[in-house]
Amino acid sequence: MKFEDSKSNVERAEATIGSSSEGKENVIQVEFHADANLTGSRQEGPARFSSPSDISGIQELLQKHRIVRTEPSFRKRSGTRAFAATEAPSDPDRARFINLHFPPDADPDKIVKELQDRPEVKQAVRVPKAIPPTAMPTDPLLGTSDQLGANGSGLENQWYVYRCRVDRAWSHASGQGVIIADIDFGFRTTHQDLANADLSRCHNAVDGTANVSVGAHIDHGTGVAGIAAASSNQLGIAGFAYDATLWFIQANEAAGTPLPGDAFANAIDWVTGADTGGKRLIINLEVQTAGFGNYEMLPAVNHAIVTAIQKGIVVCVAAGNGDRDAGISDDEQPIPPTGSILVGATSYDFSVNRRASFSNFGDRVVVAAPGDSDHDVTCGITSDDAYRNRFGGTSGATPKVSGTVALMLQVNPKLTPEEVKEIIMQTGTPVVTEPDKPVGVFLNSDAAVLAAKAAAEAVVGSTP
């Protein structure tokens, strides 16, 4: 194995995905009311809407702000790779989500306000730049504690495995027969510890190809996938669900021509419609806004998560690392609940589990797991046998929860997403945090798996 040191987390936060917004179109995502019956034009030239009712007001608004083009937030699902057209979920509400593109010098805040005043509009949100949910520590020279184990190569041990008691849960399950679809920022697909990935299901939601190793942030998806489901092959680390199947989904960047719509919403949508062969499926959503907020604030992303959960998919979402309320959007509006398992992070401490100072919080956060930005060892990207310290953040916390869910679904495949969430909340332990900054319970993988198993046995025992 090889040791790979990380960039500082400050560098990570500053290196936001894509180039600066300067010179880029302003994009506003709108959800229209169902009775508006608006349809966006796909023709060249000035973008317009059509509707059976009088919509001259909104037409004038769009033209006043020099709208460039419109596009559906969701793309058509039929005929795409990994979709069985006859089984694609029917969702007519998807047509109500539209991305509006305005010139770089437009005033997006003013446009959003005017759109929100229109009776046809249910909600309007400026599409933020997306960045990985890595941590933002205040002191990049915190160093390491002598209470943490290390080996001769300079790599720390997986202390978080034992803190979450997943080592005990492994006597009951390994994640076999369960799929974890990681929607992320790219992957080193050839890493020796990610051999349990189904490479036939690689999908880039930006250009629709199978290339998921694009850009400068493939370390993020590689690290997340390692924590969630690295193979137990005696070569490096063991993921929380080391026998689960990984799907690599990239949603931030592509080598090919970008397709229209919201890439993260379409990534969720693609996974939702994919054929799993009867296996239970978990979506691990790894993204936060450039303001370090909960990415569920995007209307199309929010709707896609709700739809996935309605289809029986458990969705785990990184709460973000802005030390802010995960239920409030970047423009200080309440985020509609999705039913997801929103995950906060804790920092390393010898005896207690304390909310990491950067972790987003609030009543919406279901569970917290270790995400110390100085003390998460996982897979690296400099070679196929590289490993690294210093991952952490809610990026590191969320795959620990997803991996635990995979263990739960192995012992009880009939659990609904709501039941999974309820078990995690009931079996967790307290987190040390400020009274006004709750982050749910601390993850107890062993207790959660045992409770899931007991629920399955209770159902069998009640059968006549």
BATI-883230 format. One record per residue: x negated, y negated, z negated of N, C-alpha, C, CB in turn; residue in three letters. Coordinates in steps of 0.1 Angstrom, whole numbers, plus 5000, padded with zeros to 4 digits. Glycine has a CB too. Layout:
// residues N
XYZXYZXYZXYZALA...
END
This chain:
// residues 464
499250125000500050005000499149885000500950004988MET499749765005498949645005499749534997498749595019LYS498949444991499449344983499649214992498649314971PHE500849154991501049034998501548924989502149055009GLU500748824987501248714978502248634986500048624974ASP503148564978504248494985503848344986505448504976SER504648274995504548134995505248084982505348075007LYS504947964978505647904966507047894970504947774962SER507947904959509347884962509647744966510147924949ASN508847644962509047514967508947504982508147414960VAL507847574987507747575002508947645009506447655005GLU509447745002510547815008511747725009510847945000ARG512047654999513247564999513047455009513447504985ALA511847405011511647295020511647355034510347225018GLU511247475036511247535050512647585053510147645051ALA513647495055514947535058515047595072515947415056THR516047675074516147745086516447655098517247855085ILE515647675108515847585120515047455118517247555123GLY515147375128514447245127515247145120514047195141SER514747025118515446915112516746895119514646795111SER517746835111519046815117519046685126520146785107SER517846615126517746495134517846545149516446425131GLU518646475157518746505171519746625174517446535176GLY520246685163521146795165522646745165520946905155LYS523446825172524946785171525446805157525746875181GLU526346725153527146745141528246835143527646605135ASN528346945135529347045137530247045125528747185139VAL531547035127532547045117533447165119533346905116ILE533647245109534547355110535847325104533847485103GLN536947355112538247315109539147445108538847215118VAL539947455098541047555097542347475099541047635084GLU543047505110544347445112545447525106544647435128PHE546547455103547747525098548247615108548847425093HIS548847725104549347825114550447765123549947945107ALA551247675118552347625126551847515136553447565118ASP550547475136550047375145549947435159548747325140ALA549647565160549447635173548547565183550847645180ASN547347515177546447445186545547545192545647355177LEU545147515205544147595212543047505218544847675224THR541847545215540747465220540447485235539447485212GLY540047375242539747395256538347455258539747255263SER538247535268536947605271536347545284537147755272ARG536947445289536547385302535347295300537647315309GLN534647265311533547165311534147025309532647175323GLU533346935303533746805302534346775288534846775312GLY535046665286535546635272536446745267536246505273PRO536146775254536846885248538246835244536146945236ALA539246915245540646875242541347005236541446825253ARG542446975229543347075224544647075232543547065209PHE545247185232546647195237547547255226546647285250SER548747215226549747265216551147235221549547195202SER552147325217553547295221554047175215554347415217PRO553447125204553947005197553146885200554047035182SER553546775196552846645199551646635190553846525196ASP550446635196549246625189548346515194548446765190ILE549046415199548346295204547446235194549346195210SER547846235181547046175171545746235169547746175158GLY545646365169544446435167543546425179544646585163ILE544246425191543446405203542746265203544346415216GLN543446165199542846035198541646025188543845925195GLU541846095177540846105167539546165172541246185154LEU539646275179538546345185537846265195538946485190LEU538646205204538046125215537345995209539046085225GLN537945935199537345825192535945855187538245775181LYS535745975182534446015176533546085187534646095164HIS534046075199533246125211532946275210531946055212ARG533946355207533746495206533046555219535146565204ILE532146645217531346695228532046825233529946725224VAL532346915224533047045228533647105215531947135234ARG534547205218535147285208534847425211536647255207THR534847515200534647655202535347725191533147695203GLU535847845193536447925182535347965173537148055188PRO535547955160534647995150534348145151535047965136SER535348225154535148365156535148405171536348445149PHE534248495174534248545188535148665189532748585192ARG535448705202536248825204535448945199536648835219LYS536149045193535449165188535449275198536149205176ARG536449285207536549405215535449405225537949405223SER534849525228533849535238532449505233534049445249GLY532249475220530949445214530349575208530949335204THR529049575207528449695202528849735188526849675203ARG529049865186529449925173530949905170528649865162ALA531749845179533149825177533949935184533649685180PHE534849995178535850075185537049985187536250205177ALA537249945200538249845203539649885198538349825218ALA539950015198541250055193541350045178541550195198THR540250035171540250025156539949885151539350125151GLU539649795160539249655156540449605148538849565167ALA540249545136541349495128542049385134540749455114PRO543349385134544149275140544249165130545549325143SER543849045134543848925126544148805134542448915118ASP545348775136545748655144545348525138547248655147PRO545148525125544748395118543348355122544748415103ASP542548445128541148405132541148285142540448525138ARG542248275150542348175160542548035154543548205169ALA542848025141543047895135541747825131543947905123ARG540547895132539347845128538547795140538447955120PHE538247665141537547605153536347525148538547515160ILE535247535156534047455154534147335163532747535156ASN534047215158534047095166532647035166535046985160LEU532147005178530846955180530846805184530047035191HIS530146725176530046575178528646535181530646505166PHE528446425186527046375189526146365177527046245197PRO524846365178523946345167524146225159522546355171PRO524546115165524745985159526145965153524345875168ASP527046065154528346055148528246055133529246165153ALA529346005127529445995112530246115107530045865107ASP529646235104530446355101531346335088529446465098PRO530846255078531646245066532946165069530846165056ASP532846065078534045995082534946085090533645865090LYS534446165099535246255107535946355098534346325118ILE535246415089535846505080537046445072534846565070VAL536846325067537846255059539146235068537346125054LYS538846185081540046155089540746285093539546085102GLU539946395095540546525099541446575087539546625103LEU540946565075541646615064542946535062540846595051GLN543046415067544346335066545346375076544046195067ASP544946455086545846505097546746615092545046545109ARG548046615095548946715090548646855097550446675093PRO548046855108547746985115546547055108547346955129GLU545746985100544547045095544747095080543446935095VAL544347215078544447275064543147235057544647425065LYS542047245063540747205057539747175068540247315047GLN538847085065537747055074536447045066538046915082ALA535347105071534147115064532947085073533947245056VAL532047005070530846985078530047115076530046865073ARG529547175087528747295087527347265082528747365101VAL526947315070525647285065524547365072525647295050PRO523347325070522247405074522147525064520847325074LYS521847645069521847765061520347795057522447885068ALA520147825044518847865040518947985031518147745032ILE517848065030517948185021518148145007516648275023PRO518848224999519048184985517948224976520348254980PRO516748164978515648194970515548084959514248184978THR514748104949514848024937514047894938514348094925ALA514347794930513547664930513047644916514547554934MET511947704912511447684898510847544897510347784895PRO510847494885510347354882508747354881510947304870THR508147464879506747474877506147594885506347484862ASP505447564896504947674904503747744898504547614918PRO503247704887502147764880502447834867501047664878LEU503747884866504147944854503348074851505647984855LEU502848134861502048254859502848374855501048234848GLY502248484849502948604846502748624831502448724854THR503648714826503648744811502848874809505048754806SER502148884798501449004795502449114790500348984784ASP503649074789504649174785505149254798505849104779GLN504749214809505049274822503949374826505349174833LEU504349494831503349584835502849554849504049724835GLY501649594851500949574864500049684867500249434865ALA499749704880498749804884497549744890499449914894ASN496549824893495249774898495349694910494349894900GLY496349694918496449624930496849484928497349694940SER497249444916497849314913499349304914497249214923GLY499949414917501449424918502049454905501849524929LEU503149374902503849404889504749534891504749284885GLU505149584880506049694881507549654883505949794869ASN508449744885509849714887510549714873510449824896GLN510149614865510749604852512249594852510149484845TRP512749534863514149504864515049634865514449424876TYR514349744870515049874871515549914857514149984877VAL514649904847514849954834515749854826513549974826TYR515649724829516449624823517949644826516049484827ARG518149684839519549704843520049854841519649674858CYS519149934836519350074832519850154844520550084821ARG519350114856519650194868518850324868519350114881VAL517750334861516950454860517850564853515650434852ASP518750524844519650624838520750664848520250564825ARG521250564855522350594865521850684876522750464871ALA520550694878520050784889520250934886518550764891TRP520550964873520851104870522251144875520751134855SER523051044879524451064884524551034899525350984876HIS523750944905523950904919522650844924525150814920ALA522550844937521450784944521850694956520550894950SER523150684958523650604969523950684981522750494972GLY523750804981523950894993525350884998523551044990GLN525450865012526750855018527450725018527650955011GLY526750615013527250485012526350395021527250434998VAL526950295027526250205036526150065030526950185050ILE524950005030524749865025524349785038523649855014ILE525249695042524949605053524449475048526249585062ALA523149445050522549325045522549215055521149355040ASP523449115053523449005063522448895058524948945063ILE521448875066520248805060519548725071519348915054ASP518248705068517348615076516248695084516748515068PHE516548815087515548895094514849005086514548805101GLY514249095093513749215087512449265094514749325086PHE511549325086510449405092511049555092509049405084ARG511649595103512349715104511549845103513149725117THR510249825105509249945105508649965091508249925115THR509049895081508349905068508550055063508949805058HIS507550105057507650245053508650275042506250295048GLN509050175034510050195024511450175029509750115012ASP511650135041512950105047513350215057513049965053LEU512850335055513050445065514450495065512050555062ALA515250455055516650505054517550405062517050515040ASN517050315069517850225077518350295090517150095081ALA519550265094520150315106519850205117521650345105ASP518750225124518350115134519250105146516950145139LEU520150205148521150185158522150085155521750325161SER522250045142523249945138522549805135523849995125ARG521349785140520749655139521649555147519349655144CYS521949445142522749345150522349205146524249365146HIS522049125157521748985155523048905158520548935164ASN523648845148524948775150524848645157525648755137ALA523648595160523448475167523548495182522048415163VAL522848595187522848615202523448745206521448615207ASP523948825196524648955199523749065203525548925210GLY522449055201521449155205521149245193520149095211THR520249345194519849425183518549375177519649575188ALA518049265181516749215176516949145163516049125187ASN516549205152516749145139515449105132517549235130VAL514449085140513049045135512548915141512049165138SER513448815140513148685146512948575136514348645156VAL511948495138511748375130510748395119513048335125GLY510648285111509648285100510148335087509248145098ALA511348385086511948425073512248575072513148345070HIS511648655080511948795079511448865066511248875091ILE510648785059510248835046511448845036509148745039ASP512448755039513648755030514448875031514448625033HIS514848915043515649035045514949155041516149045059GLY513649165044512749275040512749295025511349255046THR512549185018512549195003513849234997512049054998GLY514949175003516249214998516549355000517349125004VAL516349405012516649545016515849635007516349575030ALA514549605004513749684995514349704981512349634994GLY514849594975515449604962516749684962515649464956ILE517449664973518749734973518649884976519649674985ALA517749924985517750064989516450114995518850085000ALA515350064990514050124994514050274991512850054987ALA513550355000513450494999512550534987512950565012SER512950644980512150704969511250804976513050764958SER510050754981509250834989507750844984509150785003ASN507650804971506350804964505250714971505750944964GLN505750614979504750534986504750384980505150525000LEU505850344974505850204970506850184959506150114981GLY508050124962509050094952510250184955509449944952ILE511150194945512450264947513550164946512650374936ALA514450164956515650074956516650124946516250054970GLY517550034942518650064933519450184938519549944930PHE519650184951520450294958519450354968521750244964ALA518550434964517450474972517850574983516350534964TYR519050634982519450724993520550665001520050844987ASP520950534999521950465007521450445021522450335000ALA522350415031521950385044521950225046522950445055THR520950175051520850025053521249995067519449975050LEU522049885069522249815082521649685081523849805085TRP520749645091520149515092520949425101518649535097PHE521449315095522149215102521549075100523649215097ILE521049025111520448885111521448785115519148885119GLN521548665108522548565111522048425112523648575101ALA520648405111520148275111519448225124519248255100ASN518948325131518048285143518048395153516648245138GLU517748365165517748475176516748435186519148495182ALA516248535193515348515205516148475217514448635207ALA517348525218518148495230518948375229519048615233GLY519848355239520748235239521848255228521348215253THR521948155219522948165209524348175215522848045199PRO525148255209526548265213527348165204527148405210LEU528548125209529348025202529848075189530447975210PRO530247985180530848025167529948025156531448155169GLY530448055144529748065131529048195130530648035119ASP527748195130526948325130527248405118525548305132ALA527248345106527448425094528948475093527248335082PHE529848395097531248455098531348565108532248335102ALA530748555119530748655129529948785125530248605142ASN528948765117528148875112529048965102526948825104ALA529848895094530748965085531849035093531448865075ILE532348955103533349015112532949135119533848905122ASP531649135124531049245131531049365122529649215137TRP530549345110530449465101531849515097529749415088VAL532749425095534149465092534749555102535049345090THR534449525115535049605126534249725130535249525137GLY533049745124532249855129532749995123530749835124ALA532450095131532850235127531750295117532950325140ASP532250325105531250375095531250525094531650315082THR532050595102532150735102532750785089530850795104GLY533650705083534250745070533450715058534550895070GLY532350655059531550615047531950485041530050605051LYS531850465028532150345022531050245025532250355006ARG531550115026530650005031530549895021531149965045LEU529349835019529149725011528449615020528249754999ILE528949495019528349385025527549305015529349285032ILE526249285017525349205009525049075016524049285005ASN525748965012525648835019524548755013526948765020LEU523448725020522348655015522148515022521048735017GLU522848415017522748285023523248185013523448275036VAL522648065013523247955005523147825014522447924992GLN523847725010523747595018522447525015524947505015THR522147425024520947355022521047275009520647265034ALA522247255004522447184991522347284979523647114991GLY521947414982521847524973523247564967520947484961PHE524247554975525547584971526047714976526547474975GLY527247764972527847884976528347874990529047914966ASN527847964999528147955013529647995016527248045021TYR530348045006531748075008532547945011532348144996GLU531947825009532647705012532947685027531747585008MET532347755036532647755050533947825052531547815059LEU534947755058536247815060536247955067537147725067PRO535547965078535448085086534748195078534748065099ALA533648165071532948255063533948305051531648195057VAL534548215045535548245034536548345039536148115029ASN537148315051538248395057537648535060538848335069HIS536448535066535848665070535648755058534548645077ALA535248695046535048775034536348825029534348685023ILE537348745029538748785025539148905033539748675025VAL539048895046539448995055538649125053539248955070THR537349115051536549235048537049305036535049205047ALA537349235025537749295013539149355014537849185002ILE540049295022541349355025541149485032542149255034GLN540049505040539849625047539149735038539049605059LYS538949705025538349795016536849785014538649935020GLY536249685020534749665019534449575007534249595032ILE533449624999533049544987532049444992532349644976VAL532249314989531349214994530649144982532149105002VAL529349154981528549094971527848964977527449194965CYS527948854970527448724976526548654966528648634979VAL525348614971524448534963525148404959523148514970ALA525148364946525848244942525148114946526048244927ALA523748134948522948014951522147964939523847904956GLY521247874942520147844933520047694930518847894937ASN521247624929521147474927521547434913522147414936GLY521647524903522047494890523347404890520947414882ASP524347454898525547384900526747484900525547304913ARG527947434900529147514899529347584913530347434895ASP529347724912529447794925530847794930529047944922ALA531747734923533147724928533447584935534147744917GLY532447504936532547374941531647354954532247264931ILE532247304964531547294977530547174977532447274989SER529747164987528747054988529446924988527947075001ASP530646914993531346784993532346774981532146765006ASP532046854971532646844958534146884958532546704952GLU534546974967535847024967535947174962536347024982GLN537047214956537147354951537047444963538447374944PRO536247554961536147654972537247764969534747724971ILE538047784979539047894978538448024974539947904990PRO539048094964538448224960538548324971539148274947PRO537648414972537648524982537848664977536248514989THR537548684964537648814958536248884958538648894966GLY535248814963533948874963533348894949532948784972SER532248964949531448974936530348874938530849124934ILE530548754932529548644932528548674922530248504931LEU527248664926526148704917525248594913525348814924VAL525048574900524048484895522748554891524548414882GLY521748474886520448534883520048504869519348474893ALA519248594863518648574850517148574852519048684840THR516448514842515048504842514448614833514548364838SER513148634834512548734826512348684811511148774831TYR512648774802512448744788512248884781513648674781ASP511348884771511049004764512249084759510048984753PHE513249004753514249074746515749034750514149044732SER515948924757517248884760517348854775517648754753VAL518548854780518848824794519448684795519848924801ASN518648594800518948444800519248404814517848364793ARG520248314815520548264829519248184834521748164828ARG518848214846517748144852518148004854517348204866ALA517247904851517647764851518147714864516447684847SER517747784875518247744888519547804892517147774898PHE519947904886521147984890522447904890521248114882SER523147914901524547854901525347934891525147864915ASN526447864886527247924875528747894878526747864862PHE529547924868530947894868531748014866531247824882GLY533047994865534048104862534048204874535348044859ASP533748154886533748244897532648344898533748164910ARG531548324890530448414890530848534882529148344885VAL530748654888531148774882530148844873531648874893VAL528848844878527848924872526448854875527849074877VAL525548874866524148824868523248944867523748714858ALA522148934874521049034874519748974874521249134886ALA518649044871517348984871517048924885516249084868PRO516548794885516148724897515048624894517348654903GLY514148664885513048574881512148554893512348634869ASP511948424897511148394909509748424907511348254913SER509248464895507848494894507648654892507248424881ASP508748724890508648864886509448964893508848864871HIS509748954905510449054913509449114923511649004920ASP509049244922508249304932509149374942507249414925VAL508749364955509549424965508649444978510849344968THR509349484989508549505001508149375008509449585011CYS506949375013506349265020506349285035504949235015GLY505749185043505849195057504549185064506749085062ILE503449175057502149165065501749295071501049125055THR502349405067502149535073503249635069500749595069SER503249755074504349845071504149905057504349955081ASP503049885051502849935037502549815027501750035037ASP503049695031502749585022503849565012502649455031ALA503449515000504349484989504049354983504349594978TYR504949294976504649154971505349134957505149054981ARG504749044950505448994938506248864941504348964926ASN506848804931507448674932508548664943506448574935ARG509548744942510748734951511848654943511248874956PHE512648724936513548664927514748574932512848574918GLY515248484924516348404928517648484928516148334941GLY518748424932519948504934519748594946521148414936THR518748564954518348664965517948794959517248604973SER517148794948516748914942517748984934515548894934GLY518748894928519748954919520849024927520348834911ALA521248974938522349024946522149174950522748944957THR521049204956520849344960520849444949519549364968PRO520449404937520549494925522049524922519949424913LYS522949434924524349454923524849544934525149324922VAL524449514946524949594958524449734957524349534971SER523249754952522749894950523549964940521249884947GLY523849894929524649954918526049994924524749864906THR526649904932527949934937527850064946528449814946VAL526750084953526550204962526550324953525250194970ALA525950314941525950434932527350464927525050404920LEU528150354924529550364920530350434930530050234916MET530250384943531050444953530650584957530950354966LEU529450624954529050764957529850854947527550784955GLN529950814934530550904924532050884925530050874910VAL532550774931534050754932534350674944534550684919ASN534350744956534650674969535950604970534450774980PRO536850634961538250584962538450454955539250684957LYS537350404948537550274942537850164951536250244934LEU538750074948539049954956537949844953540449904954THR537849744961536949634958537249574945536949534969PRO538549554942538949494929538549584917540449464929GLU538749714919538349804908536849804905538849944911GLU536049804916534649794915534249664907533949784928VAL534849554910534549434903534949434889535249314910LYS536149494886536649504872535749594864538049564872GLU535249704869534349794862533049724859534049914870ILE532549644868531249574866531449474855530749504879ILE532549404855532849304844533049364831534049214848MET533649484830533949544818532749614811535049644820GLN531849654820530649734814529449654812530349844824THR529449524817528249444815528049394801528449324824GLY526949334798526549284785526449134786525249354780THR526349064774526348924774525048864781526448864760PRO525248744786524048664792523948544783524348624807VAL522648514779522448394772522448274781521048404764VAL523348184779523548064788524247954780524248104801THR524247834786524947724780526447754781524647594787GLU527247704771528747734771529447694784529347664759PRO528947584790529547534802528947584815529547384802ASP528047684814527347734826527447894826525947684826LYS528647944826528748094825528248154839530148134822PRO527648274838527348354850527848494849525748354851VAL528948514842529548644841528748734831529548714855GLY528848864833528148954824526748994830528949074822VAL525949054822524649104827524849244832523549104816PHE524349274844524549404851524049524842523849404864LEU524949614840524549744833524949854843525349764819ASN523949894851524149994862524650124857522950004870SER524050174846524350304841525750304836523450334829ASP526250204828527550204823528550194834527750084813ALA528250114845529150094856529350224863528649984865ALA528250294866528350424873529150524864526950474876VAL528850534852529550624843531050594842528950624829LEU531450464842532850434842533450464856532950274840ALA532750444866533350484880533550634880532350444891ALA532550704875532650854875533850904866531350914870LYS533950844855535050874846536450854852534950804832ALA536550744859537750704866538150814876537750564872ALA537150864884537350964894537751094887536050984902ALA537151124876537451254869538851244863536451284858GLU539251124859540551114853541651134863540750964847ALA541451084875542351104886542451254889541951024899VAL541351324890541351464893542051544882539951524894VAL541851504869542451574858543951554857541751524845GLY544451444863545851414862546651484874546151274863SER545851544883546551614895547251734890545551644906THR548551754893549251874889548652004894550751864894PRO
END
